[in-house]
Amino acid sequence: RESMLWCLGSAAVANEALVAPYLSGKLLGDRPRDYALQARACAAHDALARLAQLTMPVLVVGGSDDRLMPPRQAEALAKTIPGAELIVSRTVDAVRKSITHR
């Protein structure tokens, strides 16, 4: 449950219909060594300087309750990319509606 709280937030942890399948999959498929290697690779990867070279339209989408990429990080990412648009929303549905009404 702790990893679910960290990744998905308190609303997901409060929903028992989401908790059981998550924990079942996590307990059956957990591979600490693979996770550690992936985490190390993610921590070492830094493409931030190259983002300023992007020339195509970019939409950065963030979740207001996102624990993996909090809104402040989505905002910093959008500022790094020339002309990028930022949407921060509480729900995926709100993002979908925002994108389809363009």
C-alpha atoms as an extended CHARMM CRD file, in Angstrom:
* protein
*
       102  EXT
         1         1  ARG       CA              0.0000000000        0.0000000000        0.0000000000  PROA      1               0.0000000000
         2         2  GLU       CA              2.8520000000        2.3860000000        0.7160000000  PROA      2               0.0000000000
         3         3  SER       CA              4.1940000000        2.2350000000       -2.8420000000  PROA      3               0.0000000000
         4         4  MET       CA              0.6660000000        2.6890000000       -4.1660000000  PROA      4               0.0000000000
         5         5  LEU       CA              0.2210000000        5.7880000000       -1.9970000000  PROA      5               0.0000000000
         6         6  TRP       CA              3.5130000000        7.2050000000       -3.2290000000  PROA      6               0.0000000000
         7         7  CYS       CA              2.6870000000        6.5490000000       -6.8800000000  PROA      7               0.0000000000
         8         8  LEU       CA             -1.0520000000        7.0660000000       -7.0680000000  PROA      8               0.0000000000
         9         9  GLY       CA             -2.1240000000        9.1370000000       -4.0760000000  PROA      9               0.0000000000
        10        10  SER       CA             -4.5540000000        8.7370000000       -1.2320000000  PROA      10              0.0000000000
        11        11  ALA       CA             -7.7080000000        8.5740000000       -3.3750000000  PROA      11              0.0000000000
        12        12  ALA       CA             -6.4730000000        5.4080000000       -5.1040000000  PROA      12              0.0000000000
        13        13  VAL       CA             -5.4580000000        3.7960000000       -1.8100000000  PROA      13              0.0000000000
        14        14  ALA       CA             -8.9360000000        4.4620000000       -0.4150000000  PROA      14              0.0000000000
        15        15  ASN       CA            -10.4950000000        2.5480000000       -3.3430000000  PROA      15              0.0000000000
        16        16  GLU       CA            -10.3110000000       -1.1420000000       -2.3930000000  PROA      16              0.0000000000
        17        17  ALA       CA            -11.2370000000       -2.1740000000       -5.9510000000  PROA      17              0.0000000000
        18        18  LEU       CA             -7.9080000000       -0.6690000000       -7.0910000000  PROA      18              0.0000000000
        19        19  VAL       CA             -5.8080000000       -1.7690000000       -4.1280000000  PROA      19              0.0000000000
        20        20  ALA       CA             -6.2220000000       -5.5710000000       -4.3820000000  PROA      20              0.0000000000
        21        21  PRO       CA             -5.2180000000       -5.9390000000       -8.0620000000  PROA      21              0.0000000000
        22        22  TYR       CA             -2.3210000000       -3.5200000000       -7.5980000000  PROA      22              0.0000000000
        23        23  LEU       CA             -0.9290000000       -5.3720000000       -4.5940000000  PROA      23              0.0000000000
        24        24  SER       CA             -1.4580000000       -8.7600000000       -6.2100000000  PROA      24              0.0000000000
        25        25  GLY       CA              0.4820000000       -7.7420000000       -9.3090000000  PROA      25              0.0000000000
        26        26  LYS       CA              3.1590000000       -5.9970000000       -7.3000000000  PROA      26              0.0000000000
        27        27  LEU       CA              3.7450000000       -8.9260000000       -4.9690000000  PROA      27              0.0000000000
        28        28  LEU       CA              3.8180000000      -11.4920000000       -7.7810000000  PROA      28              0.0000000000
        29        29  GLY       CA              5.9400000000       -9.4950000000      -10.1940000000  PROA      29              0.0000000000
        30        30  ASP       CA              8.2200000000       -7.5130000000       -7.9240000000  PROA      30              0.0000000000
        31        31  ARG       CA             11.8380000000       -7.7720000000       -8.9830000000  PROA      31              0.0000000000
        32        32  PRO       CA             13.9340000000       -5.5030000000       -6.7220000000  PROA      32              0.0000000000
        33        33  ARG       CA             17.1300000000       -5.8150000000       -8.7720000000  PROA      33              0.0000000000
        34        34  ASP       CA             15.3690000000       -4.8260000000      -12.0100000000  PROA      34              0.0000000000
        35        35  TYR       CA             13.6190000000       -1.9630000000      -10.2480000000  PROA      35              0.0000000000
        36        36  ALA       CA             16.9250000000       -0.7280000000       -8.8180000000  PROA      36              0.0000000000
        37        37  LEU       CA             18.6090000000       -0.8590000000      -12.2330000000  PROA      37              0.0000000000
        38        38  GLN       CA             15.7190000000        1.0380000000      -13.8410000000  PROA      38              0.0000000000
        39        39  ALA       CA             15.7340000000        3.6540000000      -11.0750000000  PROA      39              0.0000000000
        40        40  ARG       CA             19.4920000000        4.1350000000      -11.4900000000  PROA      40              0.0000000000
        41        41  ALA       CA             19.1190000000        4.5450000000      -15.2630000000  PROA      41              0.0000000000
        42        42  CYS       CA             16.3250000000        7.0950000000      -14.8080000000  PROA      42              0.0000000000
        43        43  ALA       CA             18.3540000000        9.0650000000      -12.2800000000  PROA      43              0.0000000000
        44        44  ALA       CA             21.3840000000        9.1780000000      -14.5870000000  PROA      44              0.0000000000
        45        45  HSD       CA             19.4410000000       10.2520000000      -17.6980000000  PROA      45              0.0000000000
        46        46  ASP       CA             19.2890000000       13.9930000000      -18.2810000000  PROA      46              0.0000000000
        47        47  ALA       CA             17.9550000000       15.3580000000      -21.5700000000  PROA      47              0.0000000000
        48        48  LEU       CA             16.8590000000       18.7220000000      -20.1460000000  PROA      48              0.0000000000
        49        49  ALA       CA             19.3810000000       20.7610000000      -22.1390000000  PROA      49              0.0000000000
        50        50  ARG       CA             18.2290000000       19.1940000000      -25.4140000000  PROA      50              0.0000000000
        51        51  LEU       CA             14.5820000000       20.1160000000      -24.8410000000  PROA      51              0.0000000000
        52        52  ALA       CA             15.2700000000       23.7270000000      -25.8380000000  PROA      52              0.0000000000
        53        53  GLN       CA             16.0430000000       22.4410000000      -29.3470000000  PROA      53              0.0000000000
        54        54  LEU       CA             12.5380000000       21.1050000000      -29.9460000000  PROA      54              0.0000000000
        55        55  THR       CA             10.7580000000       22.8970000000      -32.7680000000  PROA      55              0.0000000000
        56        56  MET       CA              7.4400000000       21.0700000000      -32.9090000000  PROA      56              0.0000000000
        57        57  PRO       CA              4.3520000000       21.8720000000      -30.8390000000  PROA      57              0.0000000000
        58        58  VAL       CA              4.6050000000       20.2880000000      -27.3930000000  PROA      58              0.0000000000
        59        59  LEU       CA              1.8830000000       19.7400000000      -24.8290000000  PROA      59              0.0000000000
        60        60  VAL       CA              3.0860000000       19.0090000000      -21.2970000000  PROA      60              0.0000000000
        61        61  VAL       CA              0.3770000000       17.3420000000      -19.2170000000  PROA      61              0.0000000000
        62        62  GLY       CA              0.6310000000       17.1580000000      -15.4480000000  PROA      62              0.0000000000
        63        63  GLY       CA             -1.5910000000       15.9880000000      -12.6570000000  PROA      63              0.0000000000
        64        64  SER       CA             -2.2780000000       18.2750000000       -9.7320000000  PROA      64              0.0000000000
        65        65  ASP       CA             -1.9400000000       15.2700000000       -7.3940000000  PROA      65              0.0000000000
        66        66  ASP       CA              0.8620000000       13.5450000000       -9.3090000000  PROA      66              0.0000000000
        67        67  ARG       CA              3.5260000000       12.2950000000       -6.9170000000  PROA      67              0.0000000000
        68        68  LEU       CA              5.9900000000       11.1240000000       -9.5600000000  PROA      68              0.0000000000
        69        69  MET       CA              6.0300000000       14.4480000000      -11.4200000000  PROA      69              0.0000000000
        70        70  PRO       CA              4.4950000000       17.1780000000       -9.2730000000  PROA      70              0.0000000000
        71        71  PRO       CA              3.0300000000       20.2490000000      -11.0120000000  PROA      71              0.0000000000
        72        72  ARG       CA              6.1290000000       22.3460000000      -10.2830000000  PROA      72              0.0000000000
        73        73  GLN       CA              8.2000000000       19.9000000000      -12.3330000000  PROA      73              0.0000000000
        74        74  ALA       CA              5.6990000000       19.9190000000      -15.1980000000  PROA      74              0.0000000000
        75        75  GLU       CA              5.8120000000       23.7230000000      -15.1430000000  PROA      75              0.0000000000
        76        76  ALA       CA              9.6260000000       23.7220000000      -15.2270000000  PROA      76              0.0000000000
        77        77  LEU       CA              9.5630000000       21.2520000000      -18.1200000000  PROA      77              0.0000000000
        78        78  ALA       CA              7.1140000000       23.3950000000      -20.0980000000  PROA      78              0.0000000000
        79        79  LYS       CA              9.2520000000       26.5120000000      -19.5240000000  PROA      79              0.0000000000
        80        80  THR       CA             12.2780000000       24.7010000000      -20.9360000000  PROA      80              0.0000000000
        81        81  ILE       CA             10.5720000000       23.8550000000      -24.2400000000  PROA      81              0.0000000000
        82        82  PRO       CA             10.0210000000       26.8300000000      -26.5770000000  PROA      82              0.0000000000
        83        83  GLY       CA              6.3130000000       27.4830000000      -27.0740000000  PROA      83              0.0000000000
        84        84  ALA       CA              5.2140000000       24.4760000000      -25.0120000000  PROA      84              0.0000000000
        85        85  GLU       CA              1.7080000000       24.4790000000      -23.6390000000  PROA      85              0.0000000000
        86        86  LEU       CA              1.0310000000       23.2100000000      -20.1290000000  PROA      86              0.0000000000
        87        87  ILE       CA             -2.1110000000       21.5870000000      -18.7850000000  PROA      87              0.0000000000
        88        88  VAL       CA             -2.2420000000       20.6510000000      -15.1040000000  PROA      88              0.0000000000
        89        89  SER       CA             -5.4200000000       18.8950000000      -14.1110000000  PROA      89              0.0000000000
        90        90  ARG       CA             -6.8230000000       16.8360000000      -11.2750000000  PROA      90              0.0000000000
        91        91  THR       CA             -8.3840000000       14.2570000000      -13.5860000000  PROA      91              0.0000000000
        92        92  VAL       CA             -7.5550000000       12.5880000000      -16.8690000000  PROA      92              0.0000000000
        93        93  ASP       CA            -11.0730000000       13.3190000000      -18.0810000000  PROA      93              0.0000000000
        94        94  ALA       CA            -10.5170000000       17.0690000000      -17.7210000000  PROA      94              0.0000000000
        95        95  VAL       CA             -7.3180000000       16.7990000000      -19.7610000000  PROA      95              0.0000000000
        96        96  ARG       CA             -9.1080000000       14.7810000000      -22.4460000000  PROA      96              0.0000000000
        97        97  LYS       CA            -11.8500000000       17.4030000000      -22.7110000000  PROA      97              0.0000000000
        98        98  SER       CA             -9.2930000000       20.2020000000      -22.8900000000  PROA      98              0.0000000000
        99        99  ILE       CA             -7.4010000000       18.5080000000      -25.7000000000  PROA      99              0.0000000000
       100       100  THR       CA            -10.4530000000       17.5220000000      -27.7750000000  PROA      100             0.0000000000
       101       101  HSD       CA            -11.8990000000       21.0590000000      -27.7250000000  PROA      101             0.0000000000
       102       102  ARG       CA             -9.0170000000       22.5660000000      -29.6980000000  PROA      102             0.0000000000
